[in-house]
Amino acid sequence: MANLPGPERNPEERAQDGEMQKILMSAIDALPEHFRTVFVLRAVQGLSVEETAETLDLNQETVKTRLFRARALLQRSILERTDPALAHALPFPATRCDRVVDKVMRQIGVKTSA
């Protein structure tokens, strides 16, 4: 995992970082133990597939499969927690929508009323 952002970020960015970290930690904690263990060893601790397999007494293919499934579960969990907030964080104003629709319609040769 990458290092946490430095203090040069503004207070709002640091607050957002903190919220994202809470969401991520909660999602990791909610993983089934066999996925969480592999994910932490590989993604957080930086162990190789071989080292993780040896540490957990698993074959390498099992480590790869568990990491893949852990990532999929994390992605789903994080999206479930953040999707509702994205609508507010990344608004798409109606005026912009109108401009986009107008441009597309002109490109395909349909005259608009605007």
N, C-alpha and C positions, 0 to 999 in steps of 0.2 A: 504494500500500500504506500502511496506517496506520503511525504511529510505533510504535516498540517501547515496551512498558510501562515505566513509570518505576520508580525505586528504592523507591517506597512499597509495592511488592508484597513479600510475605514470601518467604523463601528457597525454600520448596517451589514457590510459584507461579513464581518466576524460573527455577527448574530446569525446570519444565514448559514455560515459554515457550521456553527454550533448546532443549529437545528438539523442540518443535513447529517452531521455526525451522530446525533441522537437517533435519527431515523435509521441510519445504517447499522449502528450498534444494536438497536432493537431488532432489526431484521436478521442480523447475524445470530443474535441470541435465540431467535425463534426457529432457527434451522434445526432439523433433527440432528442429534449428536453426531452420527456417523458422517453427515455432510459438513457440519460445522467444524469438526476436527480437521478434516482434510482441507477445507477452505482456509482456516486460520493458519495451518502449517504452510500451505502453498502461497496464499495471497498476502498474508500478514507477515509471517515469519520468513518468507522467501525461500523455503526449502524446495529442492528440485523434486520431480516426480519420483526419482529413485530414492532420494532421502526420505520422502514422505512414506513411500511404500515400505521401506526398511523400518522406519520408526513405528509404523502402525501394524507391521507384519501383514501387509496386503500385497497383492500383485500390482504391478504398475497400471494395468488396464483398469483395475478397480479404482485406483486413485484418480485416474483421468475421468472416469465416468462419474464418480462422486463429486469431483470439482465442477464438471459440466452441469450436473443437476443442482448443485448448491448455487451456482451462479444464476441458473434459470429461476430458482425459487427466490433468490434475492431480488432479481430484476422484477419479478411479479409483485413481490411484497413492497418494494420501494415505489413502483408505479401506482399500486393501490393507495399508498399513503400520500403520494405527491400529486397525482393527476388532478384531484379536485382543486388544489392550490394553484396549479398551472394556469387555469382559466383566469384567475385573478392576477397572477404574476406576469403573464404574457397576454395582455388583452389584444384583441384584434378589432380596432374601432370600425364602426359601420362606414365611416367615410373612406377608410382605406379599402374596405371590402368593396364598396361601390367603384372605386378607381380600378381595382383589380378586375372586377367583372366587366367594366367598361372596356378596358384594354383588351381583354380576351375576346369580347364580342366584336370589337373593331378588327382584330387580327383574323377572325374567322368570317368577316364580312357581313356581320349583322349590325344594322343601325340601332343605336340605343336612344332613349328619350332624353338623356342628359346632355 
